[in-house]
């Protein structure tokens, strides 16, 4: 009879252990995946909003150019042999930024 009671107690603590493990997994996902992604999105949005005519930039595709005009959702760039229009969200960094993305 006492063996049956001990088996029930072990099963009850297993549910608590599972909940603690699940909570830890959610915390790990938040701190290692979700939070850094939000920070990258905020930095990209700040870069996009700070673009001005004359800035030297690099796109996420590796194209280097100088900003000629800035529209609501695109940027006209002067490259060596002409001009191209790219989306604002495709701007990777400014030439003066030392940080690699």
N, C-alpha and C positions, 0 to 999 in steps of 0.2 A: 504494500500500500504506500509506503513512504517513497518508493522508487517512482511511482506514478506522479506524486506531488512534485518531486524534484524535476521530472521531465517537463511538467507544465511551467515551472518557474524559468527554466532555461529557454523555453519557447517565447515567453513574454519578454525577456531581455533581448532576444534576437530582433524583435520588431523595433525596439529602441535603437539598437545598433544600426539597423538598416536606415532608420530615419536620420541618425547622426551622419552616417556615411553619405546619404543623399544630400544632406545639407552641406557637407564639406565639398562634394563634387560641384554643387551649384556655386559655392564661393570660389572654387578654383576656376571654373569657367568665367565667372564675372571678372576676377582680377587678372587673369591671363589672356582672355580673348575679348570680352565685351568692352571693358574699360579702355584698353589700349586702342581699340578700333574707334571708339568715340573720340579719343584724343587726336587720332590721325585725321578724322573727319573735321574736327574743329580747326585744326591747323591748316588743312586744305582749304576750308572755307575762308579762313582769315587771309591766306595767300591770294585766293581768287578775288577777294574784296579789296585787297591792297594794290592790285595791279594799276599802273599808271603809264601813260604814254612815255616812251623812252626807256622803260625798264628792259634790261637784258634778262632773258628767261631761258629755261630749258624745259621742253615738254616731257611727259612721261615716256614718250617714244624716242627721246634722245635728240630731238631737233632743237638747235640753238637759234635764237633770233632776238630781234628788238621789237617791242610793242609799238605799233603805229596807231591803232585805234582800239578802243575798248567798247564793246556793245554789252547789252544785258546778259547774253549767254555765250558770246564768242569774242575772240581777239584776233585782230589782223597783225601778222608778224612779218617783219622784213627779214628775209634770209639772204644768203649770198647772191643768188641769181634771180631773186624775185620776191613775191609775197605769197603767203598762205594764210588761210583762216582756220583757226582751231577753236575747239570748245574751251571755255574757261576751266572746266574741270580736268582738262588734259594738261594743264600747266603743272609741271613737277616741282620746279624751284626757281628762285631768282638767282642771277649770276653771283650776287654778293653773299648768298647764303652758304655757309661752310658745312651745314648739316646735310648728310646724304639721306635721301628718302628710301 
